[in-house]
Amino acid sequence: MKHQPFEEWLLNDIPLSHAQKRELDLHVRSCAYCSALLETEKVLRSVKMAAPGEGFAARFQTRLAERRLAERRRRILGAALFLLGGTGFLLWLLAPSLFAVFASPQAWVVALVKWGIFLVTTLQAAAQAGWVVLRVAADLMPPFAWLILLSAFAGMSLIWSISIWRFTRVPQGV
C-alpha cells in the first residue's frame, strides 16, 4: 500500500477536497501506520506551548553577545599565533641567508648582479630561440593552420577572461 500522498496530506496542512478527505479517511481506517501518524499529529497539536521563563530573551541575548565576543577573541588570537609562527618559521629558514647578507653586503650585491645578468642573458637566448622556431614553423605550416591556431588561442583567452571575471566579481543584491 502506498503511503506517499497520505503522509503528505497528514504532515502538511494542505487544504483537501471532499474526495481527498474521503480517500484519506478510508486509508487511515485500514492502515495502522497512517492512523498512528494521525493520532500523533492530533496529540502534538493539542499540547500547549510553554511560555519562556522570565527574562529568557535578555539572558539569551547576553549569552549570545558573550559567545560572539569570545569567538572574536579566539579568531584574533589564532590569527596572531598563526602570523607569529609563520614569521618565526620564515626567519628560521632565512637565517643563514640573512647572516650572510649582514656579514658581507658586498657578496650579496655581487650575487644579485650575477643573478640579474643571468636572467637577462637567459631571456635573450630564449627570445632568439623562439624567433628561430617561429621562422621555421612559419615556413612549415600553411596559413589556414595559422588561422586555426590563432582562433584557438583567442578562444582560450576569452574563456580564461570570462572565468577570471566570474570568480572575481562581487555579487550584487540578495
C-alpha positions as CSV (number, residue, x, y, z in Angstrom):
1,M,0.0,0.0,0.0
2,K,1.4,3.4,-0.9
3,H,1.6,6.0,1.9
4,Q,3.1,8.9,0.0
5,P,0.1,11.1,-0.8
6,F,-1.5,10.3,2.6
7,E,1.7,11.1,4.6
8,E,2.0,14.4,2.7
9,W,-1.7,15.2,3.4
10,L,-1.3,14.3,7.1
11,L,2.0,16.0,7.7
12,N,1.5,19.2,5.7
13,D,-1.5,21.4,6.3
14,I,-2.8,21.2,2.7
15,P,-6.5,22.0,2.1
16,L,-8.1,18.8,0.8
17,S,-11.1,18.3,-1.4
18,H,-14.0,16.2,-0.3
19,A,-12.8,13.3,-2.4
20,Q,-9.3,13.5,-0.9
21,K,-10.7,13.7,2.6
22,R,-12.8,10.6,1.9
23,E,-9.9,8.7,0.5
24,L,-7.7,9.7,3.4
25,D,-10.4,8.6,5.9
26,L,-10.7,5.2,4.2
27,H,-6.9,4.8,4.2
28,V,-6.5,5.8,7.8
29,R,-9.1,3.1,8.8
30,S,-7.2,0.4,7.0
31,C,-3.6,1.5,7.7
32,A,-2.1,1.3,11.2
33,Y,0.9,3.4,10.3
34,C,-1.1,6.3,9.0
35,S,-3.7,6.1,11.8
36,A,-0.8,6.3,14.3
37,L,0.6,9.2,12.4
38,L,-2.8,11.0,12.6
39,E,-3.1,10.3,16.3
40,T,0.4,11.6,16.9
41,E,-0.4,14.8,14.9
42,K,-3.6,15.3,17.0
43,V,-1.6,14.9,20.3
44,L,1.1,17.3,19.2
45,R,-1.4,19.9,18.1
46,S,-3.3,19.6,21.4
47,V,-0.2,20.3,23.5
48,K,0.0,24.0,24.5
49,M,3.4,25.7,24.0
50,A,5.0,26.7,27.3
51,A,5.9,30.3,27.7
52,P,9.6,31.0,28.2
53,G,10.8,31.9,31.7
54,E,11.1,35.4,33.0
55,G,14.0,37.3,31.3
56,F,14.7,34.5,28.8
57,A,15.2,36.8,25.9
58,A,17.6,39.1,27.9
59,R,19.6,36.1,29.1
60,F,19.8,34.7,25.6
61,Q,20.9,37.9,24.1
62,T,23.6,38.4,26.8
63,R,24.9,34.8,26.3
64,L,24.9,35.3,22.5
65,A,26.9,38.6,22.9
66,E,29.4,36.8,25.2
67,R,29.8,33.9,22.7
68,R,30.4,36.3,19.8
69,L,33.0,38.2,21.8
70,A,34.7,35.0,22.8
71,E,34.6,33.8,19.2
72,R,36.1,37.1,18.0
73,R,38.9,36.9,20.6
74,R,39.6,33.4,19.7
75,R,39.9,34.3,16.0
76,I,42.2,37.3,16.7
77,L,44.4,35.1,18.9
78,G,44.5,32.4,16.3
79,A,45.4,34.8,13.6
80,A,48.1,36.4,15.8
81,L,49.6,33.0,16.7
82,F,49.5,31.9,13.0
83,L,51.2,35.1,11.9
84,L,53.8,34.9,14.7
85,G,54.5,31.2,14.0
86,G,54.8,31.8,10.2
87,T,57.1,34.7,10.7
88,G,59.3,32.7,13.1
89,F,59.4,29.8,10.7
90,L,60.3,32.1,7.8
91,L,63.1,33.7,9.8
92,W,64.4,30.3,10.8
93,L,64.5,29.3,7.1
94,L,66.1,32.6,6.0
95,A,68.6,32.9,8.9
96,P,71.6,31.6,7.1
97,S,71.0,33.9,4.2
98,L,70.3,36.9,6.5
99,F,73.5,36.3,8.4
100,A,75.4,36.2,5.1
101,V,73.8,39.4,3.9
102,F,74.5,41.3,7.2
103,A,78.0,39.8,7.5
104,S,79.1,40.8,3.9
105,P,76.8,43.1,2.0
106,Q,79.3,43.2,-0.9
107,A,78.8,39.4,-1.5
108,W,75.1,39.9,-1.5
109,V,75.3,42.7,-4.1
110,V,77.6,40.7,-6.3
111,A,75.2,37.7,-6.1
112,L,72.3,40.0,-7.0
113,V,74.1,41.4,-10.0
114,K,75.1,37.9,-11.2
115,W,71.5,36.8,-10.9
116,G,70.3,39.8,-12.9
117,I,72.9,39.2,-15.7
118,F,71.9,35.5,-15.8
119,L,68.2,36.4,-16.1
120,V,68.8,38.9,-18.9
121,T,71.0,36.6,-20.9
122,T,68.6,33.7,-20.4
123,L,65.7,35.8,-21.7
124,Q,67.7,37.0,-24.7
125,A,68.7,33.4,-25.6
126,A,65.1,32.2,-25.2
127,A,63.9,35.1,-27.4
128,Q,66.4,34.2,-30.1
129,A,65.5,30.5,-30.0
130,G,61.8,31.3,-30.1
131,W,62.3,33.6,-33.1
132,V,64.2,30.8,-35.0
133,V,61.5,28.3,-34.2
134,L,58.8,30.8,-35.3
135,R,60.5,31.4,-38.6
136,V,60.9,27.7,-39.3
137,A,57.3,27.0,-38.2
138,A,56.0,29.8,-40.5
139,D,57.6,28.0,-43.5
140,L,56.2,24.6,-42.5
141,M,52.6,25.5,-41.6
142,P,50.1,26.7,-44.2
143,P,48.2,29.9,-43.5
144,F,45.0,28.0,-42.8
145,A,46.7,26.2,-39.9
146,W,47.9,29.6,-38.5
147,L,44.3,30.8,-38.6
148,I,43.1,27.8,-36.7
149,L,45.9,28.2,-34.1
150,L,45.2,31.9,-33.7
151,S,41.5,31.2,-33.3
152,A,42.1,28.5,-30.7
153,F,44.4,30.9,-28.8
154,A,41.7,33.7,-29.0
155,G,39.0,31.3,-27.8
156,M,41.2,30.1,-24.8
157,S,41.9,33.7,-23.9
158,L,38.2,34.5,-24.0
159,I,37.4,31.6,-21.8
160,W,40.2,32.5,-19.4
161,S,39.0,36.1,-19.2
162,I,35.4,35.1,-18.6
163,S,36.4,32.6,-15.9
164,I,38.5,35.3,-14.1
165,W,35.6,37.7,-14.3
166,R,33.2,35.2,-12.9
167,F,35.4,34.2,-10.0
168,T,36.4,37.8,-9.0
169,R,33.1,39.7,-9.4
170,V,31.3,40.6,-6.3
171,P,27.6,39.6,-6.3
172,Q,25.2,42.4,-6.0
173,G,21.9,42.3,-4.2
174,V,20.4,39.3,-2.3
